[in-house]
Amino acid sequence: MFDLHRWRWLAAACLLFASGAHAQFANRSIGFSGGYIQLNDSIVERGIPLGLFGSYYVEDGLEVVARLHGMIVTLHTTGTQAFAADGGLGVRYLFLQEQFRPYVGLELSYFQAFFENGGINYVGASPVAGFDVMLGSQLSVGPRGQVNVYWMLNRSVNAAFEVTLEVAAYF
């Protein structure tokens, strides 16, 4: 027959040795971005960045992000085109973690353009702002804007304004 006394002891033992419940969230993403960059430079004028990015959710709204873009840039002096690469590594803070996810962040950025007779290299800091809209539990899309403040030892400080549209898959 059914012995209620034994079941109480089994239930008490399960509660005593059970660990806390943990929700499973997708805390990593990888995605594609494309957009436009306008440089305040005497050599490079503008470009179309296309590339990959990834993020890792740390905790309490903080994410570590990395991005890498290849782009075709237009040279300011001649109007010809050249290849360039830029990237960044940084953090961002998510204000909300629901379907609509606005964020701000800061990146350490790098920009390198390759020309026939040399090239330029910039390193700088970039404040970032944007938002993601979740299109389900594992896909998001959203705009992103940043101001890259680049400097080199033998040149003046340059700024670049960059806007991209990002599509990310979470896993």
ABEGO torsion letter per residue (X at the ends): XBBAAAAAAAAAAAAAABBBBBBBBBABBBBBBBBBBBBBBAABABBBBBBBBBBBBAEGGBBBBBBBBBBBBBBAAAGBBBBBBBBBBBBBBBABABABBBBBBBBBBBBBBBBAAEEBBBBBBBBBBEBBBBAEAABBBBBBBBBBBBBBAABBBBBBBBBBBBBBBBX
